Amino acid sequence: WKVLLIGIPAGISTTVVLQLTPTYLNELGFGLNFGGFSTAMFGWGSAVGPFLWAAIARRRGDLTCSAWAFLLSFPFMALYMVFASRTAAAWLLFGVGFSSMSAYILTITLAREARGSNLGHRMAMIVGGTWGISMIAFLALAAVADYVGTGPILKLTPAGYLLSGVLSFWVLRQHPESARCRRAVMIAETPA
């Protein structure tokens, strides 16, 4: 449940970013093709980031790296919202994808290693539960965006990444052994 709790705020933010960015950019005067390109920048960052963060997590631990990656998403997204009216801001979405999706991939690893119900149930909760709840939340936020505009809703997204990072550190504080979990597994697997 704690791993699911970590993933939900960032999942909601990611869903909002991916769904509303093209519309928001169109409202700012950009063509829809630039909105698609900007969303693709997020996706490209999401494809590259997990390779680097996984390498770091092998030494520092999955939960620790997940927490830092979620927190790193916050300034990237906040800066994107400040500079969204400039084309170069699309690179900031690369940074958001690079860090936020890396953090999410690491939370999937946490669900795999967590204690509790069986592996299938844990994986269903972190993958299906996170995105299912995120999509339901997006339905409500999209309705609000019809009244207040997409900009105010998008401006809330940095808070989701920040909250996921803070929750990760809260879980780390409750379970300090999880910070060393991956390192301990690596040491146990290393042949003598």
C-alpha positions in Angstrom: 0.0 0.0 0.0 2.8 2.4 0.7 4.4 1.8 -2.7 1.0 2.4 -4.3 0.7 5.6 -2.2 4.0 6.8 -3.5 3.1 6.2 -7.2 -0.4 7.8 -7.3 0.4 11.5 -7.1 3.1 11.3 -9.7 0.9 9.1 -11.8 -1.8 11.7 -11.8 0.7 14.4 -12.7 2.1 12.4 -15.5 -1.4 11.6 -16.9 -2.3 15.3 -16.8 0.9 16.3 -18.5 0.5 13.8 -21.3 -3.2 14.5 -21.9 -3.4 18.3 -21.5 0.0 19.6 -22.8 -1.0 19.5 -26.5 -4.2 21.4 -25.8 -2.4 23.9 -23.5 0.2 24.6 -26.1 -2.5 25.1 -28.7 -4.1 27.6 -26.4 -0.7 29.4 -26.2 -0.7 29.7 -30.0 1.4 26.7 -31.0 0.2 24.2 -33.6 -1.0 20.8 -32.5 2.0 19.2 -34.1 4.2 21.1 -31.6 2.1 19.8 -28.8 2.7 16.3 -30.1 6.4 16.9 -30.4 6.5 18.2 -26.8 4.7 15.1 -25.5 7.1 13.0 -27.5 10.0 14.8 -25.7 8.5 13.6 -22.4 8.3 10.1 -23.9 11.9 10.2 -25.2 13.1 11.2 -21.7 11.0 8.4 -20.3 12.8 6.0 -22.6 16.3 7.1 -21.7 16.1 8.0 -18.0 15.4 4.5 -16.6 18.7 3.2 -17.9 20.7 5.7 -16.0 18.6 5.7 -12.9 18.7 1.8 -12.8 22.5 1.9 -12.8 22.5 4.4 -10.0 19.9 2.4 -8.1 22.1 -0.7 -8.2 24.5 1.2 -5.9 22.2 3.5 -3.9 19.0 1.5 -3.6 15.7 1.6 -5.5 13.7 3.6 -3.0 16.4 6.2 -2.5 16.8 6.8 -6.2 13.0 6.8 -6.7 12.6 9.5 -4.1 15.3 11.7 -5.7 14.0 11.1 -9.2 10.5 12.1 -8.2 11.9 15.2 -6.5 14.0 16.1 -9.5 10.8 16.0 -11.6 9.4 18.9 -9.6 11.8 21.7 -10.7 11.7 20.4 -14.3 7.9 20.6 -14.4 7.8 23.9 -12.5 10.3 25.5 -14.9 8.3 24.1 -17.9 5.2 25.8 -16.7 7.1 29.1 -16.4 8.6 28.9 -19.9 6.0 26.9 -21.8 5.4 29.8 -24.2 8.9 29.2 -25.6 9.7 26.3 -28.0 12.9 25.4 -26.1 10.8 24.6 -23.1 10.1 21.2 -24.7 13.5 20.1 -23.5 12.2 20.6 -19.9 9.6 18.0 -20.7 12.4 15.6 -21.6 13.8 16.2 -18.1 10.4 15.5 -16.6 10.0 12.3 -18.4 13.7 11.4 -17.7 13.2 11.6 -14.0 9.5 10.9 -13.3 9.2 7.7 -15.4 12.5 6.5 -14.0 11.1 6.9 -10.5 8.0 5.1 -11.5 10.0 2.2 -12.9 11.9 2.0 -9.7 8.6 1.9 -7.7 7.6 -1.1 -9.8 10.8 -2.8 -8.6 9.9 -1.8 -5.0 6.5 -3.6 -5.5 8.3 -6.7 -6.7 10.5 -6.7 -3.6 7.8 -5.6 -1.0 6.3 -7.8 1.6 2.7 -8.6 1.7 0.3 -10.3 -0.7 1.6 -12.4 -3.6 3.7 -11.0 -6.4 0.8 -10.8 -8.9 -1.3 -8.8 -6.6 1.5 -6.4 -5.7 2.3 -5.8 -9.4 -1.3 -5.3 -10.3 -1.6 -2.7 -7.6 1.4 -0.7 -8.6 0.8 -0.9 -12.4 -2.9 -1.2 -12.7 -3.8 0.6 -9.5 -1.6 3.6 -10.1 -2.7 4.3 -13.7 -6.3 3.3 -13.0 -6.6 5.8 -10.1 -4.7 8.4 -12.2 -7.1 8.1 -15.1 -10.1 8.4 -12.8 -8.6 11.5 -11.2 -7.9 12.9 -14.7 -11.6 12.5 -15.6 -12.4 14.9 -12.7 -9.6 17.3 -13.5 -10.5 17.4 -17.2 -14.0 18.5 -16.2 -12.5 21.2 -14.0 -10.2 22.2 -16.9 -13.3 22.9 -19.1 -14.2 25.7 -16.6 -10.9 27.1 -15.5 -8.7 26.2 -18.5 -5.9 23.7 -19.0 -3.2 26.1 -17.6 -4.3 26.1 -14.0 -4.7 22.3 -14.0 -1.2 21.8 -15.5 0.3 24.2 -12.9 -0.7 21.8 -10.2 1.3 18.9 -11.7 4.7 19.8 -10.1 3.0 19.3 -6.7 2.2 15.6 -7.6 5.9 14.9 -8.2 6.9 16.7 -5.1 4.4 14.7 -3.0 5.6 11.4 -4.4 9.1 12.3 -3.5 8.2 13.4 0.0 6.1 10.2 0.4 9.2 8.1 -0.7 11.3 9.7 1.9 8.6 9.1 4.5 8.6 5.4 3.6 12.4 5.4 3.7 12.3 6.8 7.2 9.9 4.1 8.3 11.9 1.4 6.6 15.5 2.4 6.6 16.5 -1.1 5.6 14.9 -0.6 2.2 17.6 2.0 1.4 20.2 -0.8 1.4 17.9 -3.5 -0.1 19.4 -3.6 -3.6 22.9 -3.4 -2.3 22.4 -6.3 0.1 20.9 -8.4 -2.7 23.9 -7.6 -4.9 26.4 -8.5 -2.2 24.5 -11.8 -1.5 24.6 -12.7 -5.3 28.3 -11.9 -5.7 30.3 -15.1 -5.9 33.0 -15.5 -3.3 
